[in-house]
Amino acid sequence: MKPNIAGIDDVQALLAGQDYVCDRALATVTFLALRLGRPLFLEGEAGVGKTEIAKALSAALGRRLIRLQCYEGLDAASAVYDWNFAAQMIAIRTAEASGVVDRDVLRAELFTEEYLIERPLLAAMRPQPGGAPVLLIDELDRTDEPFEAFLLEALSDFQVTIPELGTIRAPEPPIVVITSNRTREVHDALKRRCLYHWVDYPDFDREMAIVRARVPDAAESLSREVVAFVQKLRTEDLFKKPGVAETIDWAKCLLALDVVTLSPEVIADTLGAILKYQDDIQRIAGDPARRILDEIRAELAPG
């Protein structure tokens, strides 16, 4: 059963209810993915909210979130299923101790649902309370091409095959969200199965709306300085530009420290909340941070 969402505005309202501030372009492609039952492929820099949209959809729709975290060397077996070898060995020892071992019967009993360990892709094919789950395939670009080829087949028919049990087909296709940080190009064949959207850094107004939603206790003036500072940082020559996640983290850190306004000293003490590489911290700490702070104060000044 597809989610009962009438239009793009409903998607924005649905996500806003989970404190996810969504622009119209992303809301449009999300609406189409839900309406057409197509996987949603989100690409963009780390920390711009790609993973969060799957979490927000899951919570808003009341569906189970099943997450497949991708990594180098991930294979089909690790993503689909495994056998509980420890339990199987106990069953074998018990049968041997009883003195009656029919190998064919034992083999049939060992490879049943009782000993099956479900991994994310298999779990997503199973019926779930409340409807089909949200399947998050996170950071697909970390895997290799053979896994992509397998995933292409699995998402084409929404089914997986276990040699000992046969083919398991999803009674209702899951809501699929695939993310990529674009550390490498994902093959076109997989992208063609999906609706694609590039998730960019938000502009000032939308990032302010995000901070208001996620850190509501922060003073408006401090939030404006935080967002303006991070936005200016993204124009600097950095190895890793801070994402929205870092903006939120920094605002929470400053709130915990009872900071009312930014100062060079506060920035120096908390740069690790927004920059994650020592080279970047050294590049910004000191005079560059003061320069950026002066620039944003001038831009934020009334009139």
ChimeraX attribute file (.defattr): number of C-alpha atoms within 10 A of each C-alpha:
attribute: neighborCount
match mode: 1-to-1
recipient: residues
	/A:1	11
	/A:2	14
	/A:3	13
	/A:4	10
	/A:5	13
	/A:6	10
	/A:7	13
	/A:8	18
	/A:9	14
	/A:10	14
	/A:11	23
	/A:12	20
	/A:13	16
	/A:14	21
	/A:15	23
	/A:16	16
	/A:17	14
	/A:18	18
	/A:19	16
	/A:20	21
	/A:21	25
	/A:22	22
	/A:23	12
	/A:24	13
	/A:25	13
	/A:26	19
	/A:27	21
	/A:28	18
	/A:29	19
	/A:30	27
	/A:31	22
	/A:32	17
	/A:33	20
	/A:34	19
	/A:35	15
	/A:36	11
	/A:37	19
	/A:38	20
	/A:39	27
	/A:40	25
	/A:41	25
	/A:42	27
	/A:43	22
	/A:44	18
	/A:45	19
	/A:46	22
	/A:47	19
	/A:48	19
	/A:49	23
	/A:50	26
	/A:51	20
	/A:52	15
	/A:53	20
	/A:54	26
	/A:55	23
	/A:56	19
	/A:57	22
	/A:58	21
	/A:59	17
	/A:60	16
	/A:61	16
	/A:62	15
	/A:63	20
	/A:64	20
	/A:65	21
	/A:66	21
	/A:67	20
	/A:68	20
	/A:69	15
	/A:70	20
	/A:71	14
	/A:72	11
	/A:73	12
	/A:74	16
	/A:75	17
	/A:76	18
	/A:77	12
	/A:78	14
	/A:79	19
	/A:80	21
	/A:81	19
	/A:82	14
	/A:83	17
	/A:84	15
	/A:85	13
	/A:86	10
	/A:87	14
	/A:88	19
	/A:89	12
	/A:90	11
	/A:91	15
	/A:92	17
	/A:93	12
	/A:94	13
	/A:95	15
	/A:96	12
	/A:97	10
	/A:98	9
	/A:99	9
	/A:100	9
	/A:101	13
	/A:102	10
	/A:103	11
	/A:104	8
	/A:105	9
	/A:106	14
	/A:107	12
	/A:108	11
	/A:109	14
	/A:110	20
	/A:111	16
	/A:112	12
	/A:113	11
	/A:114	12
	/A:115	16
	/A:116	17
	/A:117	14
	/A:118	18
	/A:119	18
	/A:120	19
	/A:121	27
	/A:122	21
	/A:123	19
	/A:124	30
	/A:125	23
	/A:126	19
	/A:127	15
	/A:128	15
	/A:129	10
	/A:130	11
	/A:131	18
	/A:132	25
	/A:133	25
	/A:134	24
	/A:135	27
	/A:136	29
	/A:137	22
	/A:138	21
	/A:139	22
	/A:140	26
	/A:141	22
	/A:142	18
	/A:143	18
	/A:144	17
	/A:145	11
	/A:146	13
	/A:147	17
	/A:148	19
	/A:149	14
	/A:150	13
	/A:151	19
	/A:152	18
	/A:153	13
	/A:154	19
	/A:155	19
	/A:156	12
	/A:157	11
	/A:158	20
	/A:159	19
	/A:160	22
	/A:161	14
	/A:162	13
	/A:163	8
	/A:164	10
	/A:165	12
	/A:166	9
	/A:167	11
	/A:168	14
	/A:169	17
	/A:170	18
	/A:171	14
	/A:172	18
	/A:173	25
	/A:174	30
	/A:175	25
	/A:176	24
	/A:177	26
	/A:178	23
	/A:179	26
	/A:180	24
	/A:181	20
	/A:182	16
	/A:183	12
	/A:184	12
	/A:185	10
	/A:186	18
	/A:187	13
	/A:188	9
	/A:189	11
	/A:190	17
	/A:191	16
	/A:192	12
	/A:193	15
	/A:194	20
	/A:195	18
	/A:196	18
	/A:197	18
	/A:198	15
	/A:199	20
	/A:200	15
	/A:201	19
	/A:202	19
	/A:203	11
	/A:204	14
	/A:205	12
	/A:206	15
	/A:207	22
	/A:208	21
	/A:209	18
	/A:210	23
	/A:211	27
	/A:212	20
	/A:213	17
	/A:214	18
	/A:215	16
	/A:216	14
	/A:217	13
	/A:218	20
	/A:219	15
	/A:220	14
	/A:221	12
	/A:222	17
	/A:223	28
	/A:224	21
	/A:225	19
	/A:226	24
	/A:227	25
	/A:228	24
	/A:229	21
	/A:230	23
	/A:231	22
	/A:232	14
	/A:233	19
	/A:234	14
	/A:235	9
	/A:236	14
	/A:237	11
	/A:238	16
	/A:239	12
	/A:240	15
	/A:241	22
	/A:242	22
	/A:243	21
	/A:244	22
	/A:245	17
	/A:246	19
	/A:247	25
	/A:248	22
	/A:249	16
	/A:250	23
	/A:251	27
	/A:252	19
	/A:253	14
	/A:254	21
	/A:255	17
	/A:256	10
	/A:257	11
	/A:258	10
	/A:259	15
	/A:260	14
	/A:261	14
	/A:262	17
	/A:263	14
	/A:264	17
	/A:265	12
	/A:266	13
	/A:267	22
	/A:268	16
	/A:269	11
	/A:270	14
	/A:271	18
	/A:272	15
	/A:273	19
	/A:274	23
	/A:275	23
	/A:276	15
	/A:277	13
	/A:278	12
	/A:279	12
	/A:280	18
	/A:281	17
	/A:282	13
	/A:283	14
	/A:284	22
	/A:285	16
	/A:286	14
	/A:287	11
	/A:288	15
	/A:289	21
	/A:290	16
	/A:291	13
	/A:292	19
	/A:293	21
	/A:294	15
	/A:295	14
	/A:296	19
	/A:297	16
	/A:298	11
	/A:299	11
	/A:300	13
	/A:301	7
	/A:302	6
	/A:303	5
